[in-house]
Amino acid sequence: MARRQGVNQELSEVLNQLWRLDTNRLKPGTDYRISLQGRAGYVAQGSHHARDRARAPLFSYVNEDKLKSIETYAHFINLLDNYEMSTGVSETVTSEELRENHLFLDAILETDVMKHAHKYLVSKGQSPSDQTQFKRQLYDIWFRLYHRDRSGGQDSCGFEHVFVGETKSGQEIMGLHNWVQFYLQEKHDHVDYKGYKARDNKDTPDEDDHVLNLQFSWKGLVKPVGGSFIGVSPEFEMALFTILFLISTEKMTSEVVKVDEYVMELVVYRHGRSIGTSFPKLLSSNNRDL
């Protein structure tokens, strides 16, 4: 159980430094507003139905002009459009998409968040100090295509799974742990937010919380619980999960950290030299034990 796992102090310290450097994090109540509504019930994995405890969308407002004026978000949003939803459909990467992958990596490498993460990884002997080689390492971790579905071609990559989301033979939602994609999918009526996940009524999250456990359906399939950062920049998530990916070689890594006021379990699954999936799971916030 994660609850008995001690907080990893060194990792928490590094991630708090990244948190403080994340100047592109949006401000709740100002740059965006969320409406948490009801607490979601239990739903079995693979289910197509969930009682809707939230009649309205999760995001009641997002300042899209601000989003698109920040370079890393602008490139990130371009990338979200580039992926086929169904796993098992071979991705065809056009030269334009390849260019967008590189533009996104170039943009995040310019941020203080990514520079600090790079410095830390170099100090741990996990990343090359040369920026071009580090960028290649990031590309392999996040954008290298691999077979997730045994029957098909190279149909998936870490970025697509974590940030975009994909379906598995029409049965199960995989990934989609990113708030910008959640908001855009909700806006297009593809995502239906069903409510927040919490242990009991005392665990009600706040509308300015930056980490949430959510239940939602996406194109008719239910995700019983999905952990997601809210309002943080794409570079923050890329930096955090890259560090988690590189500090271990296990098939699955799980570390408990305290970042800002949030105690959470961070999880990464590897797919060879690439990320299979990665997500946060909120354990407590404001000292509310979940």
C-alpha positions as CSV (number, residue, x, y, z in Angstrom):
1,M,0.0,0.0,0.0
2,A,1.2,3.4,-0.9
3,R,0.0,4.8,2.4
4,R,2.7,2.9,4.2
5,Q,5.4,4.0,1.8
6,G,7.5,6.8,3.3
7,V,7.8,10.1,1.5
8,N,10.9,10.3,-0.7
9,Q,12.5,13.4,0.7
10,E,15.2,13.9,-2.0
11,L,12.7,13.6,-4.8
12,S,10.3,15.9,-3.0
13,E,12.9,18.5,-2.6
14,V,13.8,18.5,-6.3
15,L,10.1,18.5,-7.4
16,N,9.4,21.4,-5.0
17,Q,12.2,23.4,-6.7
18,L,10.5,22.6,-10.1
19,W,7.1,23.7,-8.6
20,R,8.6,27.0,-7.5
21,L,10.2,27.5,-11.0
22,D,6.9,26.7,-12.8
23,T,6.1,30.3,-13.8
24,N,3.8,29.1,-16.6
25,R,1.4,27.4,-14.1
26,L,-2.0,29.0,-14.4
27,K,-3.8,30.6,-11.4
28,P,-7.0,28.9,-10.3
29,G,-9.9,31.3,-10.1
30,T,-8.1,33.8,-12.4
31,D,-6.8,31.9,-15.5
32,Y,-9.2,29.0,-15.1
33,R,-12.1,27.9,-12.9
34,I,-13.2,24.3,-12.1
35,S,-16.5,23.1,-10.8
36,L,-16.0,19.9,-8.7
37,Q,-19.6,19.1,-8.0
38,G,-20.3,15.6,-6.6
39,R,-18.2,12.7,-5.4
40,A,-18.1,9.9,-7.9
41,G,-19.1,6.3,-7.0
42,Y,-17.4,3.0,-7.6
43,V,-17.2,1.8,-11.2
44,A,-15.5,-1.4,-12.4
45,Q,-12.7,-1.2,-14.9
46,G,-13.9,-1.7,-18.5
47,S,-17.4,-0.4,-17.7
48,H,-19.4,1.8,-20.1
49,H,-21.6,3.3,-17.5
50,A,-21.1,5.5,-14.4
51,R,-23.6,7.5,-12.4
52,D,-23.1,11.1,-13.3
53,R,-22.4,13.1,-10.1
54,A,-21.5,16.2,-12.0
55,R,-24.0,17.7,-14.4
56,A,-21.8,20.5,-15.5
57,P,-18.3,20.3,-17.0
58,L,-15.2,20.2,-14.7
59,F,-13.8,23.3,-16.4
60,S,-16.2,26.3,-16.3
61,Y,-13.7,28.7,-17.7
62,V,-10.2,28.6,-19.2
63,N,-8.4,31.6,-20.6
64,E,-7.5,30.2,-23.9
65,D,-5.8,33.4,-25.2
66,K,-3.4,33.2,-22.2
67,L,-2.8,29.5,-22.9
68,K,-2.0,30.1,-26.6
69,S,0.2,33.1,-25.8
70,I,2.6,30.8,-23.7
71,E,5.0,29.1,-26.1
72,T,5.1,25.7,-24.4
73,Y,1.3,25.4,-24.2
74,A,0.9,26.6,-27.8
75,H,3.3,23.9,-29.1
76,F,1.7,21.4,-26.7
77,I,-1.8,22.0,-28.1
78,N,-0.5,21.5,-31.6
79,L,0.8,18.1,-30.6
80,L,-2.5,17.0,-29.1
81,D,-4.1,17.1,-32.5
82,N,-1.5,14.8,-34.1
83,Y,-2.4,11.4,-32.6
84,E,-4.8,8.7,-33.7
85,M,-7.0,7.8,-30.8
86,S,-7.2,4.0,-31.3
87,T,-4.3,1.8,-30.2
88,G,-3.5,-0.6,-32.9
89,V,-3.8,1.9,-35.7
90,S,-0.3,2.5,-36.8
91,E,0.8,6.1,-36.3
92,T,2.1,7.8,-39.4
93,V,4.4,10.6,-38.4
94,T,4.5,13.3,-41.0
95,S,7.4,15.6,-41.4
96,E,5.2,18.4,-40.1
97,E,4.4,16.4,-36.9
98,L,8.1,15.5,-36.5
99,R,8.8,19.2,-36.6
100,E,6.2,20.0,-34.0
101,N,7.6,17.3,-31.7
102,H,11.0,19.1,-31.9
103,L,9.5,22.6,-31.6
104,F,7.8,21.5,-28.4
105,L,11.0,19.9,-26.9
106,D,13.0,23.0,-27.9
107,A,10.4,25.3,-26.1
108,I,10.4,23.2,-22.9
109,L,14.2,23.0,-22.9
110,E,14.3,26.8,-22.7
111,T,12.3,26.9,-19.4
112,D,13.8,27.1,-16.0
113,V,11.8,24.0,-15.0
114,M,13.5,21.8,-17.6
115,K,16.9,23.4,-17.1
116,H,16.8,22.6,-13.4
117,A,15.5,19.0,-14.1
118,H,18.4,18.6,-16.6
119,K,20.9,19.8,-14.1
120,Y,19.6,17.4,-11.4
121,L,19.7,14.4,-13.8
122,V,23.2,15.2,-14.9
123,S,24.2,15.4,-11.2
124,K,22.7,11.9,-10.7
125,G,24.6,10.5,-13.8
126,Q,21.3,9.8,-15.6
127,S,21.4,12.4,-18.4
128,P,24.1,13.7,-20.7
129,S,25.2,17.3,-20.0
130,D,25.1,18.2,-23.7
131,Q,21.7,19.8,-24.4
132,T,21.4,18.1,-27.9
133,Q,22.0,14.7,-26.4
134,F,19.5,15.4,-23.5
135,K,16.9,16.4,-26.1
136,R,17.5,13.1,-27.9
137,Q,17.0,11.3,-24.6
138,L,13.8,13.1,-24.0
139,Y,12.6,12.3,-27.5
140,D,13.3,8.6,-27.0
141,I,11.5,8.6,-23.6
142,W,8.4,10.5,-24.9
143,F,8.1,10.3,-28.6
144,R,9.7,7.1,-29.9
145,L,6.8,4.9,-31.3
146,Y,6.4,1.4,-30.0
147,H,3.9,-1.5,-30.2
148,R,1.4,-1.4,-27.4
149,D,-1.0,-3.6,-29.2
150,R,0.7,-6.9,-30.2
151,S,-1.3,-7.4,-33.3
152,G,-0.5,-4.0,-34.8
153,G,2.3,-1.8,-35.9
154,Q,4.0,0.9,-34.0
155,D,0.9,2.5,-32.6
156,S,1.8,4.3,-29.4
157,C,4.3,6.5,-27.6
158,G,4.6,7.8,-24.1
159,F,3.5,11.4,-24.9
160,E,0.4,10.1,-26.7
161,H,-0.6,7.8,-23.9
162,V,-0.1,10.2,-20.9
163,F,-1.1,13.5,-22.4
164,V,-3.5,12.6,-25.3
165,G,-5.1,9.4,-24.2
166,E,-5.9,6.3,-26.3
167,T,-8.4,3.4,-26.3
168,K,-7.6,-0.2,-26.1
169,S,-9.7,-2.3,-28.6
170,G,-12.7,0.0,-27.8
171,Q,-12.9,-1.3,-24.3
172,E,-10.8,0.7,-22.0
173,I,-9.4,4.3,-21.7
174,M,-5.8,4.5,-21.3
175,G,-3.9,7.5,-20.2
176,L,-5.4,11.0,-20.7
177,H,-3.9,12.4,-17.5
178,N,-3.5,16.0,-18.8
179,W,-5.7,18.8,-17.8
180,V,-5.4,20.8,-21.1
181,Q,-6.4,17.8,-23.2
182,F,-9.2,17.1,-20.7
183,Y,-10.5,20.7,-21.1
184,L,-10.3,20.6,-24.9
185,Q,-12.0,17.2,-25.1
186,E,-14.7,18.4,-22.7
187,K,-15.2,21.5,-24.8
188,H,-15.8,19.3,-27.9
189,D,-18.3,17.1,-25.9
190,H,-16.0,14.1,-26.0
191,V,-15.3,14.0,-22.3
192,D,-18.0,13.9,-19.6
193,Y,-16.8,14.6,-16.1
194,K,-18.6,12.3,-13.6
195,G,-17.3,13.7,-10.3
196,Y,-14.1,13.7,-8.1
197,K,-12.9,10.6,-6.4
198,A,-12.3,10.7,-2.6
199,R,-12.6,8.2,0.2
200,D,-15.5,9.9,2.0
201,N,-17.3,13.2,2.3
202,K,-14.6,14.7,4.6
203,D,-12.1,14.5,1.7
204,T,-13.7,17.1,-0.5
205,P,-11.1,18.7,-2.6
206,D,-10.9,22.5,-3.2
207,E,-11.4,24.2,-6.5
208,D,-7.9,25.7,-6.3
209,D,-6.3,22.3,-5.9
210,H,-3.6,21.5,-8.4
211,V,-3.9,17.7,-8.2
212,L,-7.2,15.8,-8.4
213,N,-8.4,12.2,-8.8
214,L,-11.3,12.3,-11.3
215,Q,-13.8,10.0,-12.8
216,F,-15.0,10.6,-16.4
217,S,-16.1,9.0,-19.6
218,W,-14.4,9.7,-22.9
219,K,-16.1,8.8,-26.2
220,G,-18.4,6.4,-24.4
221,L,-15.8,4.6,-22.2
222,V,-15.5,5.2,-18.5
223,K,-12.3,5.9,-16.6
224,P,-13.1,4.9,-13.0
225,V,-10.4,7.0,-11.6
226,G,-7.7,9.1,-13.2
227,G,-5.1,11.2,-11.4
228,S,-4.3,14.5,-13.0
229,F,-2.4,17.7,-12.3
230,I,-4.6,20.8,-12.9
231,G,-3.2,24.1,-14.1
232,V,0.5,23.1,-14.2
233,S,2.6,23.7,-17.3
234,P,3.5,20.9,-19.8
235,E,7.2,21.4,-19.0
236,F,6.5,20.7,-15.3
237,E,4.8,17.3,-16.0
238,M,7.5,16.4,-18.6
239,A,10.3,17.3,-16.1
240,L,8.7,15.5,-13.2
241,F,7.9,12.2,-15.0
242,T,11.3,12.2,-16.9
243,I,13.0,12.4,-13.5
244,L,10.9,9.6,-12.1
245,F,11.5,7.5,-15.3
246,L,15.3,7.9,-15.1
247,I,15.8,7.3,-11.3
248,S,14.9,3.6,-11.7
249,T,14.9,0.7,-14.2
250,E,12.0,-1.3,-12.8
251,K,9.0,-2.1,-14.9
252,M,7.0,0.1,-12.5
253,T,8.2,2.8,-10.2
254,S,6.1,4.3,-7.5
255,E,7.3,7.1,-5.2
256,V,5.4,9.1,-2.5
257,V,6.3,12.8,-2.6
258,K,5.1,16.0,-0.9
259,V,5.0,18.8,-3.4
260,D,3.6,22.1,-2.2
261,E,0.7,21.0,0.0
262,Y,0.0,17.8,-1.9
263,V,1.1,14.3,-0.7
264,M,0.9,12.1,-3.8
265,E,2.0,8.8,-5.2
266,L,3.8,9.3,-8.6
267,V,3.7,6.2,-10.8
268,V,5.7,5.4,-14.0
269,Y,5.4,2.3,-16.1
270,R,8.2,1.6,-18.6
271,H,7.9,0.3,-22.1
272,G,11.6,-0.5,-22.8
273,R,13.5,2.8,-23.1
274,S,10.2,4.8,-23.3
275,I,7.4,5.7,-20.9
276,G,4.4,3.4,-21.0
277,T,2.3,5.5,-18.7
278,S,2.8,8.0,-15.8
279,F,0.4,9.7,-13.5
280,P,-0.1,11.3,-10.0
281,K,-2.4,9.8,-7.4
282,L,-3.4,12.3,-4.7
283,L,-3.1,10.8,-1.2
284,S,-3.7,14.0,0.8
285,S,-3.9,17.7,0.5
286,N,-3.9,20.5,3.1
287,N,-3.2,17.7,5.5
288,R,-6.6,16.1,4.6
289,D,-5.8,12.4,4.6
290,L,-7.4,10.8,1.6
